[in-house]
Amino acid sequence: MASMSSGDESLRLCVFDLRRGQTEGQELDKILFFHPPELDVSTQLSVTGLSEGLITFTRLFSPEAACEVIEAERHSHVFYEPEPDIWMVMGMLKEVHSLFVMFHGSVRALLEKEPTGGLTRAQLYPFITDYLSNLFVGKKHQLPNFRETTLSERGTVQMLTLSKDTSLEVQSLVQVLDSCGGNLRCHTMILFQDLLVSTTLSPNDTVNLFTFAVMRLTSQALSSDASSWSYLRKGTGSSEASSRSTSAPLGSDNMHSVIRPLQNDKWTKGKDGFLVTDIWGLETGGSPDSIIPAVWLQQTQERVYLLAYQYKSLTLLLLLSTTAILNGDLSVSDVKQQVIEQASLRIMKIEEKISRGWGGENAYHVKGYRYLVVDSGLEVSRASPSGKVATLAKESLLALNKLREEVDLEKSRAKRQERDLEICIRAKNNAWVITRVTRGKELYMALEKASDTLLDATDAVGRFSNRYCSGAFLMD
Amino acid sequence: MKEKNSTTASTLGRILATCSKQAKDYGSCVASKVHEVEKDLCLKEFLALKNCMQHTVKIMSSRPSSSQTSVGSGALSHAYIQHPSLHCNIPESRGLFYDDANRLLICVTSSQVFSWETAPPFNPDVSPSVDSVPEGPILSVRFSLDEKVIAVQRSDCEIQFFHRETKKKLTHKCRAGSESILGFFWSDSPLCDLAVVKTSGMDLFACDSAMNLRLVETKKVNVNWYIYTHESRLVLLASGLQCKTITGFQLSTAGVVRLPKFEMTLATTESNSKPIISAGDVHLVTVYGRIYCLQVDREAMLLHTYRFYRDAVVQQGSLPIYSSKLSVSVVDNLLLVHQIDAKVVIIYDLFVDSRAPVSAPLPLLWRGYQGSDSSSQAANKENKSPESSTSNENIVMYEDAWAFLVPDLILDQTNKVLWRVHLDLEAISASSSDRTSLLEFLQRRKLEANKAKQLCLGIARALILERRPATQVTQAIDVLVTAYSYSVKAGIYKELKNEKTTATPPTDGASPDNERGRASGSSIDGEEEVEMDLPSGSSDEQQESQLSSPAISPDELYKFVFASVEETMVEESDYLVAIITEFLRSISAEKLKVDLNIYVMTVRLLARSKRFAELSLFITNKIIEPSKEVALQLLESGGQNLRVRKLGLDMLRQLSLHHEYISSLVQDGYYLEALRYAQKRKVTSVRSSLFLEAAFASNDMQHLAAILRVLSELIPGFKETSEYYTFHGLLNETSSSVAV
């Protein structure tokens, strides 16, 4: 289970397996990860014990759907069960779990493979610490600021809108890249800066890989590594994290190689345009397979090698079947050669074309609106640029936050069924805060023109919907 | 037709397979030495190939299976002459002439002039027009461009003119002794109507309707011989001891243009230090609207090419020759070089920079009747027309008495028949391995546009069915799309309404009158053009107007290529998707429109290969343009994937297809959203019973209740309708607990 308590103290985070440590005195075996690690064992046990108790208790009332949030006076518990009996904290921890599974496979499978839990702990500790270090760099360990997150949606992808011509060029490039893998289909994903241009993966895999790419691989991730990040790293954030991870209390098993895919500042761009890292390499030696980054695809349950190619703002991810390469049907250097020969010219042209048409970070700003549109089916979202969201009054943000909580609650109640929802709130500062949920699509919006009537506000939403969402959000 | 194609192809295939080594050797030799000037270039390789081929052909033709009537050194060829021929066998004939300006074949007796139209196709039964002229020697005959005057050269100092209507007669003489007349031709330039070439230069005359000649201008040049073609309106005057200094004039509708003087290239050997060029060694050819001069250099065994620009003559490389006797024809903008001694013809496409031949040297073939080449039909016709069967036996390929007429005629002076040279596009296609350049080649064909088009479609289909690498197919598609785009922009492309009728070109509209009318209307003064203009009304332009171009529209590509392979490639949707993406890219780059069926097909293929991520990208980025058909396909394919279905629904809404949108919403159980939409958009076409029935069918009585309630509030008087009673009753029956 994961329990996250956020109150006066900084966040506590825990991953545990209910099936483990069932006998008296073995409780510690339940815990797969605990943050902060310096917390004494008894506190760790009491947090997990409480969480387990809450989960078991609430199950009595709702055997089908487990409890997700318990809000107490001074702290709240958030639970998330990503795999049967493996519990984590909700929200962004969905993300860290998905990423973990992408790199290491499911926690369950790891535990089955190695029942002592040593390997799992050894992998989980640095992984989650690396993840958190990224979130909280230079700050106290707190949940991300609501100002930054109110109008954004974790677990979705931000798309770049392309003209038909460019899009065709991109799709044509996708076909070329596909053919670089010989007869086997090779999945690809293309990003421009931090925006998705094209993908051939399922929505889930797209989201996971996209999240990782934006964290570590895109031109922006690489350049921030090089400049401001390295400076910050030397300060508080990740140096702290890395020292902690190495001194993880449960110790890393020397028999197994610990890979830290989320480790910062580990990727560089090679001369040939391909991104290189030693995260998978060097330490292990042995099979040549082990030095190439590899990820698991959820959709196909297939392990694939990840090749990243970068030209200016364009980042291309190629996923090659590991079996084909281990069989010797395909060689990574051949594929790289193919990409350089067949595609590099097109990549250059496409980068140029996209850059020319790209409106900059405020490209998706719509004057007078602060918005977030989420398509949960496609797992795609688009929002006002954060710089613009930051101009909202605190009251509007608070109201928006409240609204989002409300919608989340409503959605979790409805579970898998799609709900239609429409809420308009007049905030304290007379701003209109509006949400419209319909058939898997969500729209959140803040309109700060105090003189607007409700009618004006719904009209504004209607106009926005017609203009930017092809009329998806019909208002009453 | 199909049967024949395959037999030709397989015959060729067999021969090429047998002689592949020799063919390769020869080809690589030619390719490597194209720019070198050397005697007997690749002769050894060529002869080896020729021997091999002839040997193979002999073996094959000895088999009884060969059904085609053909003469020549074998049944394998890329160029052929074909029945019907034009017979000009007049008793007491004293000579045969060809008037290229009027395209008349002329046969003279001592006192009569017989003339035949030679515009395609030949009509063997047509009788010649006959004109009487006073007796006397005839050195050459040309009709005036309006065909009212017959000009006859009587001697080297006398030309006589006879008016066919007024019977007026005029004699023109030059100064005997000091100069002699080499020849004459009629002109349609505004300056003059007649040009007389003499040893001392060229006299230009105006000629009025009363047939009065008036000297307009004299161009003083020492002339040994001259050549002229009406097609190019170009006259080349040769002077100098070796006759290699050339002065040229173009007498076009824009006036008389003097070309810069130039020297022809002649290699010398020890045995022949001063070779002389004769008129027969120089040929004027017109291809793709460009004028070239070809000159035989016997010592070097090369055929030099010169291209005429408005202000320059540029040598453009040389072609190897394998025969000391040589002639050329131009068919459909292709240059056919007849290697007369070797009895083969080599085809060149001067459009491309490469001087490599289009295909290996092969004999010229004689063919029986056109059409569905079943032997029975050919035999039938032969029975009816004894002439053709006799000519069949008498034909000797490339015999001495053959005269090659501009651009594509062969006059057999022994048999007194006129042949037209044809190309066998199928055979050329079958022997070409580089299909991208083959497609380009076929797209440039105009004479047999429909055949070229069908071949292109066949090649495109084959490329896909053979699962060639996507890059290769892409190149092929690009060629076809670009060619189409070009022909649309140039206004050449015409939709083929009925392919069967266009297969045989209409015969009218090809008269010389027609040609002249257009030629005079055009001007060649375009100063901005560097290229030397070709007078309009040339033969290939005329064919353009009759035939559609081989360009293939995107819709046809869809219909005859993609749609036709889809069924057989169900398992290979991935591959087809790659191909179609490239097709769409090519189309979009050329800013062309496509039939929406291609979009529907793309949706189907993407959904079938479960590439939903790409499908939604295709839709959201409008690669697939929205339409009702696409939306319905999305809904159908969305049976397996909810996201795809939603894309379909969204598209219906975007297109304001209210009825379909509402029905689909209802079908998916979104009753309230559907009602809300109907109300908002004031859609009245959707019956209220649609909602009620759907809700009832869903077996969810709460839904039914809700809808009944909403409808009663929305529609005034709804509670009084029979519908209300029916469903209200049903509701009460099924579940009395739900309150309405």
Interface residues (C-beta under 8 A of the other chain):
Chain A: M159 T161 L162 S163 K164 D165 S167 L168 E169 Q171 S172 V174 Q175 V176 D178 S179 R185 S198 T199 T200 L201 S202 P203 T206 Q342 G377 L378 D420 T438 R439 G440 S470 G471 A472 L474 D476
Chain B: P469 A470 T471 D574 V577 A578 T581 E582 L584 R585 S588 A589 R611 F612 A613 E614 S616 L617 F618 T620 N621 K622 I623 L642 R643 K646 D650 R653 Q654 Y670 L672 E673 R676 Y677 K680
